Amino acid sequence: MDEKEFRVLIKHYFMKGKTPQETKEKLVKHYGDSAPSIRTVYKVVSKFSEWPYGHK
């Protein structure tokens, strides 16, 4: 799976209110070693948290 596809999944979990750690755990469960690092998950989530994407 490429980076863009993982971004879509990370955004999905973000919109469902999942934390980056919960998101990482779900990605590892389904994609194993090919899942992005926790640092990458945090970076992507931080982008979604900024306006206009934030859902707070």
Backbone as XML, in Angstrom:
<?xml version="1.0"?>
<chain id="A" units="angstrom">
  <residue number="1" name="MET">
    <atom name="N" x="0.864" y="-1.173" z="0.000"/>
    <atom name="CA" x="0.000" y="0.000" z="0.000"/>
    <atom name="C" x="0.904" y="1.227" z="0.000"/>
  </residue>
  <residue number="2" name="ASP">
    <atom name="N" x="0.542" y="2.213" z="-0.791"/>
    <atom name="CA" x="1.399" y="3.397" z="-0.854"/>
    <atom name="C" x="0.993" y="4.461" z="0.172"/>
  </residue>
  <residue number="3" name="GLU">
    <atom name="N" x="1.805" y="5.482" z="0.264"/>
    <atom name="CA" x="1.635" y="6.531" z="1.283"/>
    <atom name="C" x="0.276" y="7.221" z="1.195"/>
  </residue>
  <residue number="4" name="LYS">
    <atom name="N" x="-0.200" y="7.489" z="-0.004"/>
    <atom name="CA" x="-1.491" y="8.175" z="-0.157"/>
    <atom name="C" x="-2.639" y="7.327" z="0.384"/>
  </residue>
  <residue number="5" name="GLU">
    <atom name="N" x="-2.564" y="6.034" z="0.175"/>
    <atom name="CA" x="-3.617" y="5.154" z="0.669"/>
    <atom name="C" x="-3.613" y="5.105" z="2.198"/>
  </residue>
  <residue number="6" name="PHE">
    <atom name="N" x="-2.423" y="5.104" z="2.799"/>
    <atom name="CA" x="-2.348" y="5.140" z="4.259"/>
    <atom name="C" x="-2.889" y="6.460" z="4.801"/>
  </residue>
  <residue number="7" name="ARG">
    <atom name="N" x="-2.651" y="7.562" z="4.086"/>
    <atom name="CA" x="-3.185" y="8.859" z="4.526"/>
    <atom name="C" x="-4.709" y="8.816" z="4.592"/>
  </residue>
  <residue number="8" name="VAL">
    <atom name="N" x="-5.322" y="8.163" z="3.632"/>
    <atom name="CA" x="-6.786" y="8.043" z="3.625"/>
    <atom name="C" x="-7.254" y="7.260" z="4.856"/>
  </residue>
  <residue number="9" name="LEU">
    <atom name="N" x="-6.572" y="6.181" z="5.160"/>
    <atom name="CA" x="-6.946" y="5.386" z="6.342"/>
    <atom name="C" x="-6.719" y="6.173" z="7.631"/>
  </residue>
  <residue number="10" name="ILE">
    <atom name="N" x="-5.604" y="6.897" z="7.705"/>
    <atom name="CA" x="-5.325" y="7.706" z="8.892"/>
    <atom name="C" x="-6.398" y="8.777" z="9.047"/>
  </residue>
  <residue number="11" name="LYS">
    <atom name="N" x="-6.799" y="9.403" z="7.952"/>
    <atom name="CA" x="-7.854" y="10.414" z="8.028"/>
    <atom name="C" x="-9.166" y="9.778" z="8.489"/>
  </residue>
  <residue number="12" name="HIS">
    <atom name="N" x="-9.467" y="8.601" z="8.004"/>
    <atom name="CA" x="-10.685" y="7.885" z="8.413"/>
    <atom name="C" x="-10.708" y="7.702" z="9.931"/>
  </residue>
  <residue number="13" name="TYR">
    <atom name="N" x="-9.617" y="7.200" z="10.472"/>
    <atom name="CA" x="-9.554" y="6.988" z="11.924"/>
    <atom name="C" x="-9.573" y="8.314" z="12.682"/>
  </residue>
  <residue number="14" name="PHE">
    <atom name="N" x="-8.934" y="9.340" z="12.142"/>
    <atom name="CA" x="-8.956" y="10.669" z="12.757"/>
    <atom name="C" x="-10.390" y="11.193" z="12.847"/>
  </residue>
  <residue number="15" name="MET">
    <atom name="N" x="-11.132" y="11.062" z="11.765"/>
    <atom name="CA" x="-12.514" y="11.547" z="11.742"/>
    <atom name="C" x="-13.413" y="10.737" z="12.685"/>
  </residue>
  <residue number="16" name="LYS">
    <atom name="N" x="-13.026" y="9.509" z="12.980"/>
    <atom name="CA" x="-13.775" y="8.691" z="13.936"/>
    <atom name="C" x="-13.362" y="8.990" z="15.377"/>
  </residue>
  <residue number="17" name="GLY">
    <atom name="N" x="-12.412" y="9.907" z="15.560"/>
    <atom name="CA" x="-11.990" y="10.306" z="16.898"/>
    <atom name="C" x="-10.906" y="9.437" z="17.512"/>
  </residue>
  <residue number="18" name="LYS">
    <atom name="N" x="-10.248" y="8.622" z="16.703"/>
    <atom name="CA" x="-9.183" y="7.760" z="17.211"/>
    <atom name="C" x="-7.905" y="8.572" z="17.428"/>
  </residue>
  <residue number="19" name="THR">
    <atom name="N" x="-7.141" y="8.188" z="18.453"/>
    <atom name="CA" x="-5.857" y="8.831" z="18.708"/>
    <atom name="C" x="-4.828" y="8.290" z="17.716"/>
  </residue>
  <residue number="20" name="PRO">
    <atom name="N" x="-3.702" y="8.991" z="17.557"/>
    <atom name="CA" x="-2.652" y="8.452" z="16.682"/>
    <atom name="C" x="-2.186" y="7.059" z="17.118"/>
  </residue>
  <residue number="21" name="GLN">
    <atom name="N" x="-2.096" y="6.832" z="18.418"/>
    <atom name="CA" x="-1.670" y="5.516" z="18.914"/>
    <atom name="C" x="-2.687" y="4.439" z="18.541"/>
  </residue>
  <residue number="22" name="GLU">
    <atom name="N" x="-3.973" y="4.731" z="18.712"/>
    <atom name="CA" x="-5.014" y="3.767" z="18.324"/>
    <atom name="C" x="-4.974" y="3.509" z="16.824"/>
  </residue>
  <residue number="23" name="THR">
    <atom name="N" x="-4.731" y="4.564" z="16.060"/>
    <atom name="CA" x="-4.642" y="4.437" z="14.605"/>
    <atom name="C" x="-3.475" y="3.542" z="14.221"/>
  </residue>
  <residue number="24" name="LYS">
    <atom name="N" x="-2.321" y="3.785" z="14.832"/>
    <atom name="CA" x="-1.135" y="2.978" z="14.553"/>
    <atom name="C" x="-1.398" y="1.510" z="14.861"/>
  </residue>
  <residue number="25" name="GLU">
    <atom name="N" x="-2.030" y="1.240" z="16.006"/>
    <atom name="CA" x="-2.327" y="-0.144" z="16.384"/>
    <atom name="C" x="-3.227" y="-0.828" z="15.354"/>
  </residue>
  <residue number="26" name="LYS">
    <atom name="N" x="-4.235" y="-0.120" z="14.883"/>
    <atom name="CA" x="-5.142" y="-0.699" z="13.885"/>
    <atom name="C" x="-4.408" y="-0.961" z="12.564"/>
  </residue>
  <residue number="27" name="LEU">
    <atom name="N" x="-3.554" y="-0.024" z="12.153"/>
    <atom name="CA" x="-2.807" y="-0.211" z="10.909"/>
    <atom name="C" x="-1.852" y="-1.391" z="11.009"/>
  </residue>
  <residue number="28" name="VAL">
    <atom name="N" x="-1.172" y="-1.531" z="12.145"/>
    <atom name="CA" x="-0.257" y="-2.661" z="12.337"/>
    <atom name="C" x="-1.032" y="-3.973" z="12.344"/>
  </residue>
  <residue number="29" name="LYS">
    <atom name="N" x="-2.200" y="-3.970" z="12.975"/>
    <atom name="CA" x="-3.018" y="-5.186" z="13.024"/>
    <atom name="C" x="-3.369" y="-5.674" z="11.616"/>
  </residue>
  <residue number="30" name="HIS">
    <atom name="N" x="-3.684" y="-4.730" z="10.726"/>
    <atom name="CA" x="-4.128" y="-5.101" z="9.385"/>
    <atom name="C" x="-3.005" y="-5.167" z="8.346"/>
  </residue>
  <residue number="31" name="TYR">
    <atom name="N" x="-1.945" y="-4.366" z="8.520"/>
    <atom name="CA" x="-0.910" y="-4.277" z="7.487"/>
    <atom name="C" x="0.479" y="-4.680" z="7.966"/>
  </residue>
  <residue number="32" name="GLY">
    <atom name="N" x="0.597" y="-5.023" z="9.247"/>
    <atom name="CA" x="1.876" y="-5.524" z="9.764"/>
    <atom name="C" x="3.019" y="-4.543" z="9.584"/>
  </residue>
  <residue number="33" name="ASP">
    <atom name="N" x="4.153" y="-5.068" z="9.136"/>
    <atom name="CA" x="5.370" y="-4.267" z="8.993"/>
    <atom name="C" x="5.266" y="-3.181" z="7.925"/>
  </residue>
  <residue number="34" name="SER">
    <atom name="N" x="4.308" y="-3.279" z="7.042"/>
    <atom name="CA" x="4.188" y="-2.260" z="6.000"/>
    <atom name="C" x="3.434" y="-1.012" z="6.482"/>
  </residue>
  <residue number="35" name="ALA">
    <atom name="N" x="2.897" y="-1.050" z="7.702"/>
    <atom name="CA" x="2.192" y="0.115" z="8.271"/>
    <atom name="C" x="3.192" y="1.248" z="8.501"/>
  </residue>
  <residue number="36" name="PRO">
    <atom name="N" x="2.738" y="2.494" z="8.375"/>
    <atom name="CA" x="3.651" y="3.622" z="8.612"/>
    <atom name="C" x="4.055" y="3.694" z="10.083"/>
  </residue>
  <residue number="37" name="SER">
    <atom name="N" x="5.157" y="4.376" z="10.331"/>
    <atom name="CA" x="5.661" y="4.521" z="11.701"/>
    <atom name="C" x="4.727" y="5.402" z="12.524"/>
  </residue>
  <residue number="38" name="ILE">
    <atom name="N" x="4.868" y="5.337" z="13.841"/>
    <atom name="CA" x="4.046" y="6.171" z="14.722"/>
    <atom name="C" x="4.348" y="7.644" z="14.465"/>
  </residue>
  <residue number="39" name="ARG">
    <atom name="N" x="5.585" y="7.964" z="14.174"/>
    <atom name="CA" x="5.947" y="9.353" z="13.861"/>
    <atom name="C" x="5.194" y="9.843" z="12.627"/>
  </residue>
  <residue number="40" name="THR">
    <atom name="N" x="5.115" y="9.011" z="11.606"/>
    <atom name="CA" x="4.375" y="9.377" z="10.386"/>
    <atom name="C" x="2.899" y="9.571" z="10.697"/>
  </residue>
  <residue number="41" name="VAL">
    <atom name="N" x="2.330" y="8.697" z="11.499"/>
    <atom name="CA" x="0.916" y="8.820" z="11.872"/>
    <atom name="C" x="0.692" y="10.157" z="12.585"/>
  </residue>
  <residue number="42" name="TYR">
    <atom name="N" x="1.559" y="10.496" z="13.538"/>
    <atom name="CA" x="1.430" y="11.770" z="14.246"/>
    <atom name="C" x="1.543" y="12.958" z="13.293"/>
  </residue>
  <residue number="43" name="LYS">
    <atom name="N" x="2.478" y="12.896" z="12.335"/>
    <atom name="CA" x="2.644" y="13.991" z="11.378"/>
    <atom name="C" x="1.407" y="14.173" z="10.516"/>
  </residue>
  <residue number="44" name="VAL">
    <atom name="N" x="0.841" y="13.067" z="10.045"/>
    <atom name="CA" x="-0.357" y="13.140" z="9.204"/>
    <atom name="C" x="-1.543" y="13.666" z="10.015"/>
  </residue>
  <residue number="45" name="VAL">
    <atom name="N" x="-1.714" y="13.161" z="11.229"/>
    <atom name="CA" x="-2.820" y="13.612" z="12.083"/>
    <atom name="C" x="-2.680" y="15.098" z="12.383"/>
  </residue>
  <residue number="46" name="SER">
    <atom name="N" x="-1.461" y="15.572" z="12.601"/>
    <atom name="CA" x="-1.279" y="16.998" z="12.898"/>
    <atom name="C" x="-1.722" y="17.855" z="11.713"/>
  </residue>
  <residue number="47" name="LYS">
    <atom name="N" x="-1.523" y="17.356" z="10.504"/>
    <atom name="CA" x="-1.992" y="18.094" z="9.317"/>
    <atom name="C" x="-3.520" y="18.150" z="9.284"/>
  </residue>
  <residue number="48" name="PHE">
    <atom name="N" x="-4.165" y="17.041" z="9.640"/>
    <atom name="CA" x="-5.620" y="17.013" z="9.641"/>
    <atom name="C" x="-6.192" y="17.853" z="10.781"/>
  </residue>
  <residue number="49" name="SER">
    <atom name="N" x="-5.431" y="18.022" z="11.849"/>
    <atom name="CA" x="-5.899" y="18.789" z="13.005"/>
    <atom name="C" x="-5.918" y="20.285" z="12.741"/>
  </residue>
  <residue number="50" name="GLU">
    <atom name="N" x="-5.150" y="20.715" z="11.759"/>
    <atom name="CA" x="-5.086" y="22.139" z="11.425"/>
    <atom name="C" x="-6.318" y="22.541" z="10.611"/>
  </residue>
  <residue number="51" name="TRP">
    <atom name="N" x="-6.719" y="23.782" z="10.728"/>
    <atom name="CA" x="-7.819" y="24.305" z="9.935"/>
    <atom name="C" x="-7.445" y="24.172" z="8.480"/>
  </residue>
  <residue number="52" name="PRO">
    <atom name="N" x="-8.327" y="23.830" z="7.566"/>
    <atom name="CA" x="-9.768" y="23.675" z="7.687"/>
    <atom name="C" x="-10.204" y="22.238" z="7.968"/>
  </residue>
  <residue number="53" name="TYR">
    <atom name="N" x="-9.253" y="21.342" z="8.204"/>
    <atom name="CA" x="-9.596" y="19.927" z="8.352"/>
    <atom name="C" x="-10.107" y="19.562" z="9.742"/>
  </residue>
  <residue number="54" name="GLY">
    <atom name="N" x="-9.683" y="20.295" z="10.748"/>
    <atom name="CA" x="-10.009" y="19.934" z="12.130"/>
    <atom name="C" x="-11.509" y="19.770" z="12.352"/>
  </residue>
  <residue number="55" name="HIS">
    <atom name="N" x="-11.858" y="18.868" z="13.221"/>
    <atom name="CA" x="-13.279" y="18.614" z="13.478"/>
    <atom name="C" x="-13.643" y="18.951" z="14.914"/>
  </residue>
  <residue number="56" name="LYS">
    <atom name="N" x="-12.861" y="19.802" z="15.553"/>
    <atom name="CA" x="-13.135" y="20.165" z="16.950"/>
    <atom name="C" x="-14.189" y="21.226" z="17.054"/>
  </residue>
</chain>
